[in-house]
């Protein structure tokens, strides 16, 4: 068991994953501002904290196996950016009207101010109001269109790599499937190594917590600092109703070294063709 102390401060290494994501988001924001010639933008950071009770072995207890309850903290972060592009439309609603309280609607409405004069339009409107009302059917949607609420699930690779938990990815195989075909560059920041895609997304790194599917130890990445690596899939197997690679390899394009070599966990031995 490790006796390491994780200091809960942004100046410590504990939140390196958050700091790297922030740096990456900031650079992407500045690139977009430069491209759109925007002079105003914002970056919003949110860190959610949760405490979950969990048992821990009590080594000071007289009876072996006794436990004490501790609280397990969990920190999840979300970083969003917004570019402000000025688009202004103006209008005005006034006229010779007054503000009155409508007893039927139970709210304030505007009515024309009665100045004692009758116009041709007033007469025509009075005749129209006296006529029998014609019921109008509500507008129908075109055939094939259903009026329902829906949720869009993003298939954007960048969003998935930044939010694997929200996309149901729990293990490294899930991340590697997304990265197949990608080329990345290995770099170092704040004492941690990471692999960054061409779009500036930190796809793999040692700063992520050990249970994060994007976590890769420094001992694997450090020998390939400043080198380009690629994620490739090999073979094809049927998993449910879709096909997946039989195995995925992350290799260095400069020295040919293998960083990661993962077999498809959804296929039992002997099932692969």
URMODA-V18709 format. One record per residue. N is the residue number from 1. RES is the residue in three letters. SS is DSSP state (hx for helix, st for strand, lp for the rest). PHI is phi in whole degrees, -180 to 180 (none if undefined). PSI is psi in radians with two decimals (none if undefined). Layout:
[[N/RES/SS/PHI/PSI] [N/RES/SS/PHI/PSI]]
This chain:
[[1/UNK/lp/none/2.34] [2/UNK/lp/-78/2.48] [3/UNK/lp/-104/0.39] [4/UNK/lp/-68/2.47] [5/UNK/lp/-104/2.21] [6/UNK/lp/-100/1.84] [7/UNK/lp/-74/2.20] [8/UNK/lp/-88/1.35] [9/UNK/lp/-151/2.51] [10/UNK/lp/-67/-0.33] [11/UNK/lp/-82/-0.17] [12/UNK/lp/-95/3.11] [13/UNK/lp/-81/-0.20] [14/UNK/lp/-58/-0.68] [15/UNK/lp/-103/0.58] [16/UNK/hx/-63/-0.61] [17/UNK/hx/-62/-0.75] [18/UNK/hx/-63/-0.77] [19/UNK/hx/-66/-0.66] [20/UNK/hx/-68/-0.70] [21/UNK/hx/-64/-0.66] [22/UNK/hx/-64/-0.82] [23/UNK/hx/-60/-0.73] [24/UNK/hx/-65/-0.76] [25/UNK/hx/-64/-0.69] [26/UNK/hx/-64/-0.75] [27/UNK/hx/-65/-0.71] [28/UNK/hx/-65/-0.67] [29/UNK/hx/-63/-0.78] [30/UNK/hx/-65/-0.63] [31/UNK/hx/-64/-0.75] [32/UNK/hx/-67/-0.69] [33/UNK/hx/-62/-0.73] [34/UNK/hx/-66/-0.68] [35/UNK/hx/-69/-0.69] [36/UNK/hx/-90/-0.03] [37/UNK/lp/55/0.75] [38/UNK/lp/-96/2.43] [39/UNK/lp/-106/0.15] [40/UNK/lp/-148/2.33] [41/UNK/st/-159/3.01] [42/UNK/st/-145/2.66] [43/UNK/st/-129/2.20] [44/UNK/st/-116/2.30] [45/UNK/st/-119/2.35] [46/UNK/st/-133/2.23] [47/UNK/st/-118/2.08] [48/UNK/st/-98/2.35] [49/UNK/st/-117/2.30] [50/UNK/st/-132/2.50] [51/UNK/st/-119/2.20] [52/UNK/st/-122/2.23] [53/UNK/st/-67/2.47] [54/UNK/st/-151/2.63] [55/UNK/st/-84/2.53] [56/UNK/st/-132/2.43] [57/UNK/st/-64/2.33] [58/UNK/lp/-97/1.76] [59/UNK/lp/-75/-0.25] [60/UNK/lp/-89/-0.10] [61/UNK/lp/-75/2.64] [62/UNK/lp/-70/-0.56] [63/UNK/lp/-101/2.26] [64/UNK/lp/-68/2.38] [65/UNK/lp/99/-0.13] [66/UNK/lp/-66/2.58] [67/UNK/st/-128/2.80] [68/UNK/st/-124/2.70] [69/UNK/st/-90/2.30] [70/UNK/st/-125/2.97] [71/UNK/st/-110/2.19] [72/UNK/st/-95/2.04] [73/UNK/st/-83/2.60] [74/UNK/st/-136/2.29] [75/UNK/st/-122/2.09] [76/UNK/st/-120/2.42] [77/UNK/st/-120/2.71] [78/UNK/st/-140/2.21] [79/UNK/st/-122/2.16] [80/UNK/st/-127/2.60] [81/UNK/st/-125/2.68] [82/UNK/st/-144/2.23] [83/UNK/st/-104/2.24] [84/UNK/lp/-96/1.97] [85/UNK/lp/-108/2.08] [86/UNK/lp/-69/2.16] [87/UNK/lp/-145/1.78] [88/UNK/lp/-115/2.29] [89/UNK/lp/-128/2.29] [90/UNK/lp/-116/2.76] [91/UNK/lp/-166/2.98] [92/UNK/lp/-149/2.40] [93/UNK/lp/-125/1.95] [94/UNK/lp/-147/-1.99] [95/UNK/lp/89/-3.09] [96/UNK/lp/-86/1.20] [97/UNK/st/-130/2.79] [98/UNK/st/-124/2.75] [99/UNK/st/-95/2.18] [100/UNK/st/-136/2.79] [101/UNK/st/-93/2.15] [102/UNK/st/-94/2.05] [103/UNK/lp/-68/-0.57] [104/UNK/lp/-75/-0.78] [105/UNK/lp/-81/-0.32] [106/UNK/lp/57/0.79] [107/UNK/st/-160/2.88] [108/UNK/st/-76/2.42] [109/UNK/st/-135/2.98] [110/UNK/st/-108/2.48] [111/UNK/st/-133/2.67] [112/UNK/st/-65/2.47] [113/UNK/lp/-77/2.20] [114/UNK/lp/-81/1.89] [115/UNK/lp/-102/0.21] [116/UNK/lp/85/0.00] [117/UNK/lp/-106/2.55] [118/UNK/lp/-117/2.27] [119/UNK/lp/-108/2.95] [120/UNK/hx/-58/-0.64] [121/UNK/hx/-69/-0.62] [122/UNK/hx/-62/-0.73] [123/UNK/hx/-65/-0.79] [124/UNK/hx/-63/-0.67] [125/UNK/hx/-68/-0.65] [126/UNK/hx/-64/-0.72] [127/UNK/hx/-65/-0.69] [128/UNK/hx/-66/-0.68] [129/UNK/hx/-68/-0.53] [130/UNK/hx/-76/-0.40] [131/UNK/lp/-68/2.74] [132/UNK/lp/-65/2.31] [133/UNK/lp/-66/2.50] [134/UNK/lp/-105/2.12] [135/UNK/lp/-71/2.32] [136/UNK/lp/-111/2.34] [137/UNK/lp/-75/2.50] [138/UNK/lp/-62/2.54] [139/UNK/lp/-60/2.42] [140/UNK/lp/-98/2.49] [141/UNK/lp/-72/2.58] [142/UNK/lp/-57/2.63] [143/UNK/lp/-60/2.35] [144/UNK/lp/96/-0.15] [145/UNK/lp/-106/2.19] [146/UNK/lp/-108/2.26] [147/UNK/lp/-88/1.57] [148/UNK/lp/-138/2.78] [149/UNK/lp/-78/2.54] [150/UNK/lp/-147/2.81] [151/UNK/lp/-119/2.26] [152/UNK/lp/-90/2.16] [153/UNK/lp/-97/2.03] [154/UNK/lp/-70/2.38] [155/UNK/lp/-107/0.28] [156/UNK/lp/-71/2.19] [157/UNK/hx/-62/-0.68] [158/UNK/hx/-63/-0.73] [159/UNK/hx/-64/-0.72] [160/UNK/hx/-64/-0.75] [161/UNK/hx/-68/-0.53] [162/UNK/hx/-83/-0.42] [163/UNK/lp/-133/1.06] [164/UNK/lp/-63/-0.61] [165/UNK/lp/-66/-0.65] [166/UNK/lp/-72/-0.33] [167/UNK/lp/-101/0.18] [168/UNK/lp/79/0.27] [169/UNK/lp/-92/2.08] [170/UNK/lp/-114/-0.28] [171/UNK/lp/-132/2.97] [172/UNK/hx/-66/-0.54] [173/UNK/hx/-59/-0.71] [174/UNK/hx/-62/-0.69] [175/UNK/hx/-68/-0.74] [176/UNK/hx/-64/-0.61] [177/UNK/hx/-61/-0.68] [178/UNK/hx/-68/-0.57] [179/UNK/hx/-85/-0.11] [180/UNK/lp/-56/2.21] [181/UNK/lp/94/-0.14] [182/UNK/lp/-88/2.56] [183/UNK/st/-111/2.43] [184/UNK/st/-134/2.80] [185/UNK/st/-116/2.33] [186/UNK/st/-88/2.24] [187/UNK/st/-137/3.11] [188/UNK/st/-133/2.45] [189/UNK/st/-152/2.38] [190/UNK/lp/53/0.61] [191/UNK/lp/82/0.13] [192/UNK/st/-127/2.55] [193/UNK/st/-93/2.61] [194/UNK/st/-153/2.77] [195/UNK/st/-111/2.16] [196/UNK/st/-115/2.34] [197/UNK/st/-76/3.00] [198/UNK/lp/-64/-0.38] [199/UNK/lp/-87/0.09] [200/UNK/lp/82/0.35] [201/UNK/lp/-98/2.25] [202/UNK/st/-81/1.74] [203/UNK/st/-85/-0.60] [204/UNK/st/-139/2.57] [205/UNK/st/-179/2.78] [206/UNK/lp/-83/-0.24] [207/UNK/lp/-74/-0.38] [208/UNK/lp/-69/2.58] [209/UNK/lp/-61/2.71] [210/UNK/lp/-59/-0.57] [211/UNK/lp/-82/-0.11] [212/UNK/lp/-76/2.32] [213/UNK/lp/-64/-0.24] [214/UNK/lp/-91/-0.04] [215/UNK/st/-73/2.24] [216/UNK/lp/-137/2.29] [217/UNK/lp/-67/2.63] [218/UNK/hx/-58/-0.59] [219/UNK/hx/-63/-0.39] [220/UNK/hx/-87/-0.70] [221/UNK/hx/-87/-0.61] [222/UNK/hx/-58/-0.68] [223/UNK/hx/-63/-0.20] [224/UNK/hx/-118/0.46] [225/UNK/lp/-57/2.39] [226/UNK/lp/66/0.24] [227/UNK/lp/-109/2.76] [228/UNK/st/-95/2.32] [229/UNK/st/-121/2.78] [230/UNK/st/-134/2.58] [231/UNK/st/-111/2.05] [232/UNK/st/-128/2.52] [233/UNK/st/-101/2.58] [234/UNK/st/-132/2.41] [235/UNK/lp/73/2.96] [236/UNK/lp/-142/2.32] [237/UNK/st/-133/2.69] [238/UNK/st/-90/2.15] [239/UNK/st/-124/1.82] [240/UNK/lp/66/-2.14] [241/UNK/lp/-103/0.26] [242/UNK/st/-142/2.89] [243/UNK/st/-100/2.56] [244/UNK/st/-137/2.80] [245/UNK/lp/-65/2.57] [246/UNK/lp/-71/-0.62] [247/UNK/st/-155/2.77] [248/UNK/st/-127/2.37] [249/UNK/st/-126/2.32] [250/UNK/st/-106/2.02] [251/UNK/st/-128/2.71] [252/UNK/st/-83/2.25] [253/UNK/lp/-80/-0.18] [254/UNK/lp/-100/-0.72] [255/UNK/lp/-110/-0.16] [256/UNK/lp/80/0.08] [257/UNK/lp/-70/2.61] [258/UNK/st/-97/2.11] [259/UNK/st/-90/-0.80] [260/UNK/st/-136/2.45] [261/UNK/st/-140/1.79] [262/UNK/st/-118/2.28] [263/UNK/st/-88/2.60] [264/UNK/lp/-63/2.01] [265/UNK/lp/-74/-0.18] [266/UNK/lp/-91/0.03] [267/UNK/lp/-122/2.22] [268/UNK/lp/-80/2.68] [269/UNK/lp/-59/2.33] [270/UNK/lp/99/-0.30] [271/UNK/lp/-85/-0.46] [272/UNK/lp/-71/2.48] [273/UNK/lp/-90/none]]
